[in-house]
Structure formats: structure tokens, C-alpha cells
């Protein structure tokens, strides 16, 4: 088993009297894309700033490739940071912005020239090397900020909400750019974001933070398909959460009846549990009762997504979202049948 590039144990941090990080344990492997995800106030930016050296840890250990980071100042940590605002120097050209960190390290002119040329070529902005940030688009400025971070060849690159300033179409394009740059450089990228779609599409592994603690750690698929708490189930993707009781045949869901669902290993008959029902785990049958539907509900409308549609169907007090291949031709208030893929529905303790 390989040794992690970054190892964090028992990390604690405070903002005044606020306990910002609570006993963080984390291993980040070399050469991949890791996401720190969470809502505002969850501690993700504090964690990034502690790793970078801009905030002090109250307790714990932080090691990068075997070196104690907490004993080193920020400029000695071999950690790069791309700021959310990009923080480009407005009076400098693209090339000068990228070269700034290398010049501060007093590298030779030849080495600086070679590295800057490589970085500019990597981001595809060689034709704009002499322009200043004000003459660039948002996406181009983001690429320059990335190149400036990469050119110093840090062992770990931290990206603070790297795509939040871009519009949706440009964000999608830059996600591909980030993946390409990570593959080409072989660096370890750690992305801090509140956007679960961004984290899920970019990262190999995700740490979901809540109130300064790691709520769940795993691959994007694990967080989506196997949430271990209501918070994770609601924060990652869309779902309908229905309360029920463990019964011998599975789970008795309120308004749904008894369904053959797999329950947590430590559950006992009578325990209260929650079923996390994802849109793709429900199929709509316009003819009530056709196709072996297990449930009946009232059609409440649908939203067209382009290439698919999400329908809403009320069953008792719950409104299920149903992922459809096309816009359903069903009128509001019509009774419809539903089939649940019970084998894939996640049940968690309440």
C-alpha cells in the first residue's frame, strides 16, 4: 500500500471561540484530484488555509511527503495555492504574472524562460503572453492563475473555489481543462468547493465536511449511492427521503407499504430508518397499475432538462422525483403507477 502524499491527523482549529475544525483525519494520495466539499461554514476553507500555512492549527499533525508542514512557514511548504479571485497583478503581462513566483525564488533567467514557456503552452495562451489581465476573459484569467500556480511545480496544488467566478458554460469547459492539466502535470490537486456537481465531476475522492467535521469520505459514486447520513443524502444529488420502520420483510415506509429493502446491518425490527430514493430508482407508468407497478401516486408536473425530464409524483406525504427519458405526457392530478428499483435504494439509520 502506497504512502499518502498528505497525512492529516487530529487536526483542530479555531476562529476566536468558534471551533472551525474538529479532529480532522485525512489521507490524500499522490497524483490525483481530491475535493473538499461542504456548505458555507463547514470548515473547508479553514482546512485549505491551514494546509497552505495561512491559518494556525490548535492541535494535530500535518505531513506532506513525510515532512511536518506545521513546523514550516507558508513559503517553505511546497504547496501551491490558486486563489478564488485569481489575484493576478493588473500591471503585469501574462508572462510576467506567471514568472513572478520563479523570480522571487531567484531562479536563473534561462530556467524561468523555459518554465514560463512550458506553462503558457500548456494553457494554450501563447498568443496572449504580452497582454495584461484586464484584456483577458474570465476563463483566460483563470488559466493564467493556474499556470502561475503550476509553474513552481509544487507537490500539492490547492484550488479555492476555482470555477465559482465563471458562467455555467465556461465552468463545464474549464472542468475538462483542470482534468487535462492534472493528468499532464501529474500533480496532486485539492479542490475546495461548495458545488457538489463540480466536486463529483472532477474528483477521484471527496471529503464532505459539516460543522468542522468530515461527514463522509469516499469516491463520488460512494457518496451518491451509499450516503451514510441524511445530510449527505440531501447535499449530494437530489433525493426523496421517506421515514419507515424495519419489519421482517424489509421496511414499512409511511404511505408506501412494506418494501423489500436492505437495512443497515445493526438494525432491528421496529427501528426507525430513512429510505433515500434517487430519481433514477423510480420508473413512471402512465397507465396506473401497468407494468407491475408497486405504488400509485398523483402526477404533479415535470421539468424538462434537455434530453431528459424530472417528473414529480405525490405518494402520501412524499413527493418522488422520477427521471424520465422524455417529457411525460400526463396531465396534472392524474393517477399514475410507479415502479421502484428496491435493490438500489439506500436505507440509513434515522
JOMOZI-V231274 format. One record per residue. RES is the residue in three letters. PHI is phi as a letter, one per 40 degrees, with the letter a starting at -180 (NA if undefined). OMEGA is omega in whole degrees, 0 to 359 (999 if undefined). Layout:
# JOMOZI-V231274
res->(RES:RES)
phi->(PHI:PHI)
omega->(OMEGA:OMEGA)
This chain:
# JOMOZI-V231274
res->(UNK:UNK:UNK:UNK:UNK:UNK:UNK:UNK:UNK:UNK:UNK:UNK:UNK:UNK:UNK:UNK:UNK:UNK:UNK:UNK:UNK:UNK:UNK:UNK:UNK:UNK:UNK:UNK:UNK:UNK:UNK:UNK:UNK:UNK:UNK:UNK:UNK:UNK:UNK:UNK:UNK:UNK:UNK:UNK:UNK:UNK:UNK:UNK:UNK:UNK:UNK:UNK:UNK:UNK:UNK:UNK:UNK:UNK:UNK:UNK:UNK:UNK:UNK:UNK:UNK:UNK:UNK:UNK:UNK:UNK:UNK:UNK:UNK:UNK:UNK:UNK:UNK:UNK:UNK:UNK:UNK:UNK:UNK:UNK:UNK:UNK:UNK:UNK:UNK:UNK:UNK:UNK:UNK:UNK:UNK:UNK:UNK:UNK:UNK:UNK:UNK:UNK:UNK:UNK:UNK:UNK:UNK:UNK:UNK:UNK:UNK:UNK:UNK:UNK:UNK:UNK:UNK:UNK:UNK:UNK:UNK:UNK:UNK:UNK:UNK:UNK:UNK:UNK:UNK:UNK:UNK:UNK:UNK:UNK:UNK:UNK:UNK:UNK:UNK:UNK:UNK:UNK:UNK:UNK:UNK:UNK:UNK:UNK:UNK:UNK:UNK:UNK:UNK:UNK:UNK:UNK:UNK:UNK:UNK:UNK:UNK:UNK:UNK:UNK:UNK:UNK:UNK:UNK:UNK:UNK:UNK:UNK:UNK:UNK:UNK:UNK:UNK:UNK:UNK:UNK:UNK:UNK:UNK:UNK:UNK:UNK:UNK:UNK:UNK:UNK:UNK:UNK:UNK:UNK:UNK:UNK:UNK:UNK:UNK:UNK:UNK:UNK:UNK:UNK:UNK:UNK:UNK:UNK:UNK:UNK:UNK:UNK:UNK:UNK:UNK:UNK:UNK:UNK:UNK:UNK:UNK:UNK:UNK:UNK:UNK:UNK:UNK:UNK:UNK:UNK:UNK:UNK:UNK:UNK:UNK:UNK:UNK:UNK:UNK:UNK:UNK:UNK:UNK:UNK:UNK:UNK:UNK:UNK:UNK:UNK:UNK:UNK:UNK:UNK:UNK:UNK:UNK:UNK:UNK:UNK:UNK:UNK:UNK:UNK:UNK:UNK:UNK:UNK:UNK:UNK:UNK:UNK:UNK:UNK:UNK:UNK:UNK:UNK:UNK:UNK:UNK:UNK:UNK:UNK:UNK:UNK:UNK:UNK:UNK:UNK:UNK:UNK:UNK:UNK:UNK:UNK:UNK:UNK:UNK:UNK:UNK:UNK:UNK:UNK:UNK:UNK:UNK:UNK:UNK:UNK:UNK:UNK:UNK:UNK:UNK:UNK:UNK:UNK:UNK:UNK:UNK:UNK:UNK:UNK:UNK:UNK:UNK:UNK:UNK:UNK:UNK:UNK:UNK:UNK:UNK:UNK:UNK:UNK:UNK:UNK:UNK:UNK:UNK:UNK:UNK:UNK:UNK:UNK:UNK:UNK)
phi->(NA:c:c:c:c:b:b:b:b:f:c:b:a:b:b:g:c:c:c:c:b:b:f:c:b:a:b:b:c:c:g:b:b:b:b:b:b:i:c:d:g:c:h:c:c:c:c:c:c:c:c:c:h:c:b:c:c:c:a:h:b:a:b:b:f:g:c:c:c:c:c:b:c:d:c:b:c:f:b:c:b:b:c:d:c:g:f:c:c:c:c:b:c:d:c:c:d:c:c:d:c:c:c:c:c:g:c:c:d:c:c:c:c:c:c:c:c:c:c:c:c:c:c:g:b:d:c:b:d:c:c:c:d:c:c:b:c:d:c:c:c:c:c:c:c:c:c:c:c:c:c:c:f:c:c:b:b:c:b:c:f:c:b:c:c:b:c:d:c:c:d:c:c:c:c:c:c:c:c:c:c:c:c:c:c:g:c:c:b:b:b:b:a:c:c:c:c:c:c:c:c:c:c:c:b:b:b:c:b:a:f:g:b:c:c:a:b:i:c:d:c:c:c:c:c:b:c:b:a:c:d:c:c:c:c:c:g:b:a:b:b:b:c:a:b:c:b:d:c:i:b:c:c:d:g:b:g:c:b:c:b:c:b:d:d:c:c:b:d:g:c:c:b:b:c:c:b:c:d:c:c:b:b:c:b:c:c:d:g:c:g:g:c:c:b:b:a:b:c:b:h:a:b:c:b:g:g:a:a:b:c:b:b:c:b:f:c:b:b:c:c:b:c:b:c:a:c:c:c:b:c:d:g:c:c:b:b:b:b:b:c:c:c:b:c:c:b:b:c:c)
omega->(183:177:180:176:181:179:179:180:173:186:178:177:182:164:186:178:180:179:190:178:186:172:181:172:185:172:178:183:180:170:180:180:183:180:169:190:175:178:177:179:182:179:185:179:176:179:178:183:175:178:182:180:181:175:181:173:178:179:173:180:181:183:176:180:177:180:179:182:185:179:185:172:186:185:179:191:184:179:176:180:173:185:178:182:183:174:176:177:187:183:182:176:176:182:181:177:182:183:191:182:179:178:178:177:178:173:180:180:180:179:179:181:181:183:180:179:178:182:179:178:181:181:175:182:180:181:181:187:184:180:177:184:182:181:183:173:179:180:179:177:179:178:178:178:177:180:180:178:185:189:179:177:177:177:182:178:179:180:184:181:192:186:188:182:184:175:190:183:179:178:181:179:181:173:177:179:180:178:181:181:179:180:185:182:184:180:173:180:172:184:175:183:171:186:185:177:179:180:184:183:185:196:170:179:183:170:179:182:175:178:175:180:175:180:178:181:179:175:176:180:180:180:181:187:184:178:182:179:177:179:181:181:181:182:182:178:178:181:168:182:184:180:179:179:176:177:182:182:180:180:174:181:181:179:183:186:181:180:182:182:176:183:177:187:182:181:176:178:181:179:174:180:178:175:179:185:180:183:183:179:181:176:183:174:185:176:183:177:181:176:177:181:182:185:171:178:181:181:184:179:181:178:180:184:186:184:178:178:174:178:176:182:180:173:185:181:183:174:181:171:184:178:183:180:179:180:181:179:182:180:177:177:180:177:181:177:180:172:180:174:190:182:185:183:181:176:180:179:178:999)
